[in-house]
Structures are given as C-alpha cells and as structure tokens.
Amino acid sequence: MNVRKRYREILLAPGLNLQPGAYDALSARIMEYCGFESISGGGYAAVGSMLGEPDGGQSNMRDYADHYGRIVDAVEIPVYVDADTGFGGVHNIRKMVRAFERAGVAGFFISDQVFPNRCGYLPGKQIVSTAEMLARLNAALDARTDPDMVIAARTDAYHLEGIDAAIGRCLLFKESGVDFAKPMGADSWDDSKKVLAALKGPLNYNMSHAAGKAKLTLAQIEELGYSICGFSSAALFAAVGGVKRAMEALQRDRSFAAVEDEICGLDDFYEIVRLKRHNDLEQQYVEAGEAIVAKRNKAAE
C-alpha cells in the first residue's frame, strides 16, 4: 500500500493518532524509529530549521518542496505537510501541487491567509475573501493527479471574525471537495465541540508549542472525537533545548559532563540512521559487480 492510501486509512481509523512534526530528515527518521504511523512537516519548523528565523512566510515553494522531499525520502511512513497559502495565485498553486506530489507527500493543507503566510499563532494575520480561498482550493484540486493525495484547507478566521465565521468558511471549503477543513485556533473544549458537530468527518487537533500552554489533554482530545493530534513544533523545540543546553555546558564547563545523559549514544545514532542497512547495501552492490567480473574472467579462460 502506498503512503497516500495509508494516510487516508489513518485518518479514518478509530481512536486518536499522534502525529509529530519533523523539522528535517533526521528528526523524521527518529519519529519513525520511535514507532509513529505518520508525521507532519510544518512551515514553522521548516523556516526555523532552514533559516533560523521565525515563520513569516519568507521561504518559497521550491525550498519547501525540496525540504519536504528530503523528509519523505528519509522515512517509509506518510508525511502530511503545510502548503502555506499556496505560494501565490492559482497558477502558483498548480505548480505547488505538482511539486509536492513529486516530493512524495501524503497530503497537505492550504491556508486562507494573505500571501505571504505567517504562523497562525503570531499576530498580524490577515485573510483573503472566501471566494479567493475557494479559487485556491479549486486550483489545487484540479492540479492533483493522484486522487489519494489528501488536500485540506485551514482558515485563520477564528481570531479575526469568531468561531461561527470560521466554521462557515470551513463548510464552504468542504463543499469545494477538499478532504477536510480546519479552523485554526478553535482549540478549547467548547469550540472544539462546536467544530466537530458542524464539520463531519476526520479532523486534526494541533497541539503546537507555538500556541503556548495546551488547552486540552490528549484524553479530552480523543474523547471529543478528533482523528489526529498533531505536535507540529515539539521536535523543533526539543532539539533547540537540547542543543542549547549542550552548548551552554561546553561553554561554561569546557565539558559535556553535565548533559551527558541527554546526548544520543553512538550505537543509537547509527541504528536510527540505519548504518548497517547502508553498509549492507553497499556490500551487495560491490559483490554484484565482482560476480560479473569473475563470471567474465571464467568465460575467458
């Protein structure tokens, strides 16, 4: 089964699937190693890792496609990604869909923010008209060549116009044919109940570190009926914290002794990056070449 069909199965499966967010290929491989069934790749983590900057929409479609492609290549599980606003007008969106398909992502979501997009948890957001967002979605759906690739929509209307306006937009987005639609920021118990009652079908809950203190527990999120709980920036924050503590210890103590227990061991690292598989494959190719030469030499005798 391909990863896109598998992701659709995960969306429809009973219970709550936990979906961490990878910021690069190595973090993705760690997540797969730890047993997660799917992962995400978000703009917040991508800009943080690629540029070392806050997510203000300053990267471009091809950077994202390359970045997501490296993540996809590192793992064998579905990768669901952030497509920002589609990176321009409808023709840009068509190019984006094809590029993301070639990158191998299992699905993506498009936001109704103005271009350039910024993190939904940062101030200063603006949204386009509903009609303009529907044009974006129509372009994305028309450009999709693999019907199994999940296309979703996100609205940032909640913080600007309220819960009812956000749900109203999502209902129209779903009518356009997207697989699901999500109102960004409607994370409380009461808001979530209202969203789930109105938007039938699979829906994901985003427990981002960028949002501050979590509003609900995982037990509550599962009780409400969400399909997936995403942790889009958890790995990024964990990595920054770990590297920061290690570098502070080195600068302060001229030693890693204070953080030794936090640093990955060599054997664990080689298992995560699949050193044995890497070496076995190399040896397989070498032996195949040697066998061909030996066969030719024997025939020449």
C-alpha positions in Angstrom: 0.0 0.0 0.0 1.4 3.4 -0.9 1.8 6.1 1.8 -1.2 8.2 0.5 -3.6 5.3 0.8 -2.2 4.6 4.2 -2.6 8.1 5.3 -6.3 8.0 4.3 -6.6 4.8 6.4 -5.1 6.6 9.4 -7.5 9.5 9.1 -10.5 7.2 9.1 -9.2 4.7 11.8 -10.9 4.7 15.2 -9.1 6.4 18.1 -6.6 9.2 18.2 -3.4 9.0 16.1 -0.5 11.1 17.4 1.4 12.9 14.6 4.6 14.7 15.5 6.1 17.3 13.2 9.6 16.8 11.7 11.9 19.8 11.1 14.3 17.8 8.9 15.1 14.3 7.6 16.9 13.2 10.7 14.1 14.2 13.1 11.7 12.4 10.7 13.7 9.2 10.9 13.8 9.5 14.7 10.0 9.7 14.8 9.7 6.6 12.5 12.2 4.8 14.7 10.0 5.6 17.7 7.0 3.9 16.1 4.8 6.8 14.9 2.5 5.9 12.0 2.6 9.3 10.3 4.4 12.6 10.7 3.9 16.1 9.6 6.1 18.8 8.1 5.1 22.4 9.0 6.1 25.8 7.9 7.0 27.0 11.4 9.5 24.1 11.8 10.7 24.4 8.3 11.6 28.1 8.5 13.1 27.6 11.9 15.4 24.8 10.8 16.2 26.1 7.2 16.7 29.7 8.0 16.9 30.0 11.8 14.1 32.6 11.7 10.5 33.0 12.9 7.9 31.9 10.4 6.8 35.0 8.5 6.3 33.3 5.1 9.8 34.3 3.9 10.6 30.9 2.2 9.3 29.8 -1.2 7.6 26.9 -2.8 10.7 25.2 -4.2 12.5 25.4 -0.9 9.6 23.8 0.8 9.3 21.1 -1.9 13.0 20.2 -1.5 12.7 20.3 2.3 9.7 18.1 2.3 11.2 15.8 -0.3 14.2 15.1 2.0 11.9 14.3 4.9 9.8 12.0 2.7 12.9 10.2 1.4 14.1 9.5 4.9 11.1 7.5 6.0 8.5 5.0 4.9 5.5 6.4 6.7 3.1 9.1 5.4 4.2 12.8 5.6 1.4 15.5 5.8 2.7 19.0 5.1 1.9 22.7 5.3 1.4 24.4 1.9 1.0 27.9 3.4 -1.2 29.9 1.1 -0.1 28.0 -2.0 2.7 30.5 -2.6 0.9 32.9 -4.8 -2.0 32.9 -7.2 -3.9 29.9 -8.7 -1.1 29.2 -11.2 1.5 29.1 -8.5 -0.8 26.7 -6.6 -1.0 24.4 -9.5 2.8 24.3 -9.7 3.0 23.8 -6.0 0.7 20.8 -6.1 2.7 19.1 -8.8 6.0 19.8 -6.9 4.6 18.4 -3.7 3.3 15.3 -5.5 6.8 14.7 -6.9 8.2 15.2 -3.4 6.0 12.3 -2.3 4.0 13.9 0.4 0.8 12.1 1.5 -1.2 15.3 1.8 -1.1 19.0 2.5 -3.3 21.9 3.7 -3.7 25.4 2.3 -4.4 28.4 4.4 -6.7 31.4 3.7 -4.2 34.0 4.8 -3.0 36.7 2.5 0.3 36.0 0.8 2.9 35.7 2.4 1.6 33.4 5.1 2.8 33.7 8.7 2.5 31.3 11.6 -1.2 31.1 12.7 -0.2 31.8 16.3 1.7 35.0 15.5 -0.1 38.4 15.5 -0.7 40.4 12.3 -2.6 37.8 10.3 -4.9 38.8 7.5 -7.2 36.6 5.4 -8.4 36.7 1.9 -12.1 36.6 0.8 -13.9 33.3 0.9 -14.2 33.4 -2.9 -10.4 33.8 -3.3 -9.8 30.9 -1.0 -12.2 28.7 -2.9 -10.3 29.6 -6.1 -7.1 28.4 -4.4 -8.8 25.2 -3.5 -10.3 24.6 -6.9 -6.8 25.1 -8.5 -5.3 22.7 -6.1 -7.9 20.0 -6.6 -7.7 20.4 -10.4 -3.9 20.1 -10.4 -3.9 17.0 -8.3 -3.0 13.9 -10.4 -3.1 11.3 -7.6 -6.6 11.2 -6.1 -5.2 9.5 -3.0 -3.3 12.6 -2.0 -5.1 14.4 0.8 -5.9 18.0 0.3 -7.2 20.0 3.3 -8.0 23.6 4.0 -7.3 25.8 7.0 -8.9 29.1 7.9 -7.4 31.7 10.2 -10.8 33.5 10.5 -11.3 32.4 14.1 -9.1 35.0 15.7 -10.3 37.7 13.3 -14.0 37.0 12.9 -15.0 34.4 15.5 -15.9 30.8 15.6 -19.1 31.0 13.6 -17.4 32.7 10.7 -14.6 30.2 10.8 -17.0 27.2 10.7 -18.9 28.9 7.9 -15.8 29.1 5.8 -14.8 25.5 6.5 -18.2 24.3 5.4 -17.8 26.1 2.1 -14.3 24.7 1.8 -15.6 21.2 2.3 -18.2 21.8 -0.4 -15.4 22.5 -2.8 -14.2 18.9 -2.5 -11.3 19.1 0.0 -10.9 16.1 2.3 -11.3 18.1 5.5 -11.2 21.7 6.7 -9.9 23.1 10.0 -10.5 26.4 11.8 -7.1 27.4 13.2 -7.1 28.4 16.9 -10.5 26.9 17.8 -8.8 24.7 20.4 -10.9 25.0 23.6 -13.4 22.3 24.7 -16.5 24.3 23.8 -15.1 25.5 20.5 -13.9 22.0 19.6 -17.3 20.5 20.3 -18.9 23.1 18.0 -16.4 22.5 15.2 -16.7 18.7 15.3 -20.5 18.9 15.4 -20.5 21.1 12.3 -17.7 19.6 10.3 -18.4 15.9 9.9 -15.5 13.5 9.0 -11.9 13.3 10.0 -10.4 16.3 11.7 -7.0 17.1 13.3 -6.2 18.9 16.5 -2.9 20.9 16.6 -1.1 20.9 19.9 1.7 23.3 18.9 4.3 24.6 21.2 3.9 27.9 19.4 0.4 28.2 20.8 1.6 28.3 24.4 0.1 26.2 27.2 -2.1 23.3 25.9 -5.8 23.9 26.3 -6.8 20.2 26.4 -5.3 16.9 27.4 -4.9 14.1 24.9 -7.6 12.2 26.7 -10.0 15.1 26.1 -9.0 15.4 22.5 -9.7 11.7 21.9 -13.0 12.0 23.8 -14.1 14.8 21.6 -13.5 12.6 18.5 -10.5 14.0 16.7 -8.8 11.7 14.3 -5.3 13.1 14.7 -3.4 15.2 17.2 -0.5 17.0 15.6 2.6 18.1 17.5 3.9 20.3 14.7 6.7 22.0 16.6 7.5 19.7 19.5 10.6 18.2 18.0 12.0 21.6 16.9 11.6 22.9 20.5 13.1 19.7 21.9 16.1 20.0 19.6 16.7 23.6 20.3 16.5 23.0 24.0 18.9 20.0 23.8 21.5 21.8 21.6 21.2 24.9 23.7 21.9 23.0 27.0 24.8 21.1 25.4 26.4 24.2 24.1 25.9 26.1 27.3 27.6 23.2 29.2 30.5 23.2 26.8 31.0 27.0 27.0 30.6 27.0 30.8 32.4 23.8 31.9 34.5 23.0 28.8 32.9 19.6 29.1 29.6 17.8 28.2 29.6 16.0 31.6 26.6 18.0 32.9 24.4 16.9 29.9 26.0 13.5 29.1 22.7 11.6 29.7 20.9 13.8 27.2 23.3 13.2 24.3 22.5 10.4 21.9 24.9 7.4 22.1 26.9 6.4 19.0 25.2 3.0 18.7 21.7 4.6 19.0 22.6 7.2 16.4 23.9 4.5 13.9 20.7 2.5 14.4 18.5 5.5 13.7 20.4 6.5 10.6 20.5 2.8 9.5 24.2 2.4 9.2 24.0 -1.4 8.9 21.5 -1.2 6.1 23.7 1.4 4.4 26.8 -0.8 4.6 24.9 -4.0 3.7 23.5 -2.3 0.5 27.0 -1.0 -0.4 28.4 -4.5 0.0 25.6 -6.0 -2.1 26.4 -3.7 -5.0 30.2 -4.4 -4.7 29.6 -8.2 -4.6 27.3 -8.0 -7.6 30.0 -6.1 -9.6 32.7 -8.6 -8.5 30.5 -11.5 -9.5 30.0 -10.1 -13.0 33.8 -9.7 -13.4 34.5 -13.1 -12.1 32.0 -14.7 -14.5 33.5 -12.9 -17.5 37.1 -13.9 -16.4 36.0 -17.5 -16.1 34.4 -17.5 -19.5 37.6 -16.1 -21.0 39.8 -18.9 -19.6 
